[in-house]
Amino acid sequence: MWQHVLTIFIASALINNFVFSRYLGLCIFFGVTKRMETAVGMSFTFTAVMLVEAVLNWFIWTYVMVPYHLGFLKIVIFIGTVAAFVQAADTMMKKVAPALYYKLGIYLALIVTNCIILAVPLINADENYSLFESMALAVGSGLGFSLALIIMASIREKLELADVPKSFQGLPISFVLTGLIALAFLGFSGMITL
Amino acid sequence: MYEQMTNILLQVLNRAASILFNNIVPRIAVEGSTATTGTVPVTTVYTALIVLAGLGIVFGVALAIVAAKFVVKVDPKVEKVRETLPGANCGACGFAGCMGYAEAVVGNPDVAVHMCAPGKSAVAEKIAEITGKKAEKVEPKIARVFCQGGNSLSQRKFIYTGVQDCTAAVLAAGGDKSCEYGCLGYGTCMRACPFGAITMSADNLPLISLEKCTACGKCVAACPKQVIELAHTSKAVVISCHSRDKGVDVKKKCQVGCIACGICVRTCPVDAIKIDNNLARIDHSKCIVCGLCVKKCPTSAIHDYIPVRPKAYIDPEKCVGIDVCEKVCPVNAISGEIRSLHVVNQEKCIGCRMCESRCPKKAITMVESSSAAAAQAKPGKAKEPVSVS
């Protein structure tokens, strides 16, 4: 069982990396990678939100939705849980860590409708993962996303000094770079099949 | 009454449930999920409603508790400062928009109150009032155009018919103007100005409105030829040329360019002008805005932004006949015997103000030319001189 948990963890972090293999969460990915500071901040917030989210949703799924046959409501309920938790986290962060709050600004609110955040509980539900497997997927995806953010942020900080043609400056060159990194990540594909 | 309403509510719920049950839910259930199969018992609909409502209530209460517990008080000063600021979000202060500056100036004691360029000193004073900081005197700045070679006064290398924009024109061999330092005149600065302070003259040169310009620097950044610079508004005498070509070449390309002849350098009473790389530049910290160089420049490359200079007028009641003014006058406009009344020749006077400060009896005042002439004509009934700053 622990072996399976570890497999899920590694697979979700590297092989099925949400940004580079599933092309999800690109909005935040491009939004916060302009500076390393915000990228790291976002990584922590994202992983933490994801973990809490996966646990919350696993309990709701296992103890409420499955017994009452409410599987068809999973998108609505998961999104609701995410929204409620992120809003709470948002309020708490404003008080506890205002500096981080101002840095992440609108991206924190964007987490609510982020596809990775929704994808994790949906995958957990579809695969009928146990609590630990769900947590492994959440943390793995969070770390995978953090890895993507940090790689991209470090490249984009270097990019500031590069002589990019004017029409490619900003978002276009970032998309090109993401494509190239995605090609590299494609090398992992097939190493673990779940 | 209460029972009636509950009954109606229950009926509505039943109706909605039967619609859901008969039409909508089976489709979703069949297509959407692995947990349920083709037929859905009506209880599922009720549980779904109850569960959703329950979750809603739980989340709502939890959020209310969190919001009450982690409430953050916003400093009311920030809002006040933000209202005072012009709200152009130009970024001249170096912060992310007006809100960013408002927060910084209230929260950080090291942030000065006069950072807002569009707001000028009026806003700085208000911010100082709100935050309790000291307002330092801000010398107002304005954008100055360092080129006078409009279409009629300068030569063109070729006929440019591309996109009518300076940044586009400059791509074509550096623009169509012969002088590579000059204004191209396609109005990029006019479009960049967020305050509508720039208009293009008939001769295709930007005219900057003294009233509207806030010295935010947008035009400076937009101009591909770096023709526009920010300068203190009070330093109204400007060498309006950026050409570093040799004098002969300048003459060929433009009638009003600086040919680096050095006459202004020799004329300047305070040694404020230096020639560097075939271009005369005024050191504005030394310049006393006397305007002598404007009159002497052979190509009229030096521009005086003061529209009408007030001229010197000697009060006959105060004048005791000391000849300091006569000696100091650079254009020999003052004449008179020692110990008798001195008179300013209004036609010669250029309004440089040099005599004004020298007179030990403070007998000299600067007067608008029309009223000065009137005063000179009737020395007995001299009107109260209009002082012009």
Interface residues (C-beta under 8 A of the other chain):
Chain A: I60 V64 M65 V66 Y68 H69 L70 G71 F72 L73 K74 V76 I77 G80 T81 A83 A84 Q87 A88 T91 M92 K94 K95 V96 P98 D126
Chain B: V25 I28 A29 G32 S33 T34 A35 T36 V40 T44 T47 A48 V51 L52 L55 G56 F59 A62 L63 V66 A67 F70 V71 V72
